[in-house]
Amino acid sequence: MHKYEEYGLKKSYNVENILLQSSVGMIAGALMAFIASYLVHFGATSWMIGMVSALASFLVIFLSPIFARWNETSDAVNSVKQVKLVSIIGIISAIILYFTQSLWLILVCYTMIAIIMSLIISLLNTLTGELTYRGFKVNFGIARAANAFVFAVTTPIVGYFVAAWSIEATVIVGILGFLMMFIIAGLIPIERIQSMPVVTVINDPDEGNVTVTEHAQKTGFDRNFKFFLLAVVFLFISQQYINTYMLQMMQDVGGGTSEMSIAFSIGAWTELPIMIFYERINKKFSDESMLIFSGWSFFVKALVTIFAASVLQMYWANSLQFFAFTIYITGSVYYINKKFPSAQVATGQASAVSAMTAGMVIGSLSGGLLIDLFSVNIMQIVGAVSSLLGAIFMTIALKDYKKEI
């Protein structure tokens, strides 16, 4: 009898993982993509919209490690239960959104949803690690690509229903997404999975031939990982400048809102190939090498935006998302799962999310200040310097990784 069958388990939970990521894409494409439109519809100011995003991001920096620690120290808590918990909170928040006309209650509910959408990143990354440590083959790249694809498809569909019917269409699709997340998470028997011994070598998963051993030399939260987190902060300051202030950059080269949306669409669609084929590429290049390449690609992307003199060149700059953000968001999950012992993988994933979120908060707040005090071009230069520092720290963190482990 196969090892997995002895525990009453399937050999793969790839489909469930893909569907969970798809539910995230659905929620993001409905609720997060239209956050400004929804809040403005009910009378929110630009300052209020910015505060929702900033407050949610700030809280995630602290909540993500708390959730990770809760997962690691409580026998009654695991990643699946946490996904189901935040799904329920999301459903309740979205239902309140649908029925209330109170602006302040709407702001509170949207803040909760924004927090959930950031927390879910580390929760699903942790779930990937838990499955991997028990010998299940999990293709995170394809799952993450499903997230991006569903987001790209959901956004225009919801936009059509908003125009044809009502802004509440965003909330209805969001509720469906949270409900889907709750149901799919319940299909993963995490307690039985965690009862399996931890493994690191799978000789033949089709035959259930698994070498059971915990790698004794996994270094976890060491000096190199701290440099990695520092790199992530600097890289995402630069990334957030581009994401948040793309409109101002487009206006500098003669574009506008339409050109901005096209640039973002190009970035989203170029993410799919690298995510789908990451594991094949990973056979030739290590996660560490890919992440170092990603760090320097952030720097190149920032440089190109500085020297872009036309809308077409800005499109080309955003296509570099393919090498920068996409490789990072996929490779970092595999790298952390490999670096941390199974009992600490939740902390590792949560720390990376907190570092990324910290960079985004700093980028959001400092970018507008730099534009107001100086110019868009000065902000872009600061972003390039930040990404250069991030690339250097990423190289320092990862170049000797294999010598240490």
Number of C-alpha atoms within 10 A of each C-alpha: 7 15 17 22 11 10 12 12 16 15 17 17 18 18 14 17 24 22 19 27 24 24 25 27 27 30 30 27 29 26 28 21 17 19 19 16 16 22 20 15 12 15 11 17 13 11 8 16 19 14 14 21 19 21 15 23 25 18 18 24 23 13 17 27 22 14 21 25 15 18 23 19 12 9 9 10 14 23 25 22 17 20 23 19 13 22 25 17 16 27 21 16 21 26 16 16 22 17 10 11 11 12 16 13 14 22 19 15 21 25 22 20 26 23 24 20 23 20 26 22 16 27 26 24 24 28 21 24 25 23 20 21 27 22 28 22 16 18 22 25 25 24 23 25 26 24 24 25 19 19 22 18 13 20 21 13 14 25 19 12 14 17 10 10 10 12 20 18 21 29 23 19 20 27 25 16 25 26 18 20 25 23 13 20 23 15 11 18 14 18 13 12 21 14 10 16 14 23 18 17 17 18 12 11 17 11 13 17 15 18 15 16 12 15 17 8 11 16 17 20 15 13 10 21 21 16 19 24 22 20 27 28 28 29 36 27 29 31 27 23 26 23 17 16 19 23 18 19 24 23 16 16 15 12 17 16 13 10 19 22 13 13 22 16 15 19 21 20 16 18 23 21 14 19 25 19 14 22 19 10 14 15 9 9 12 14 25 22 16 22 26 23 18 25 29 22 24 27 24 19 24 28 19 18 25 20 13 18 14 16 20 13 15 24 21 18 22 25 21 21 24 22 22 26 21 24 24 23 15 25 24 19 23 23 19 25 24 21 21 22 21 23 13 20 27 31 25 26 28 28 23 25 26 27 21 24 25 23 23 28 23 19 28 23 16 17 25 17 13 16 16 11 10 11 14 22 17 15 26 25 16 19 29 27 18 24 30 24 21 29 26 18 23 28 22 16 22 21 13 12 14 9 7 9 12
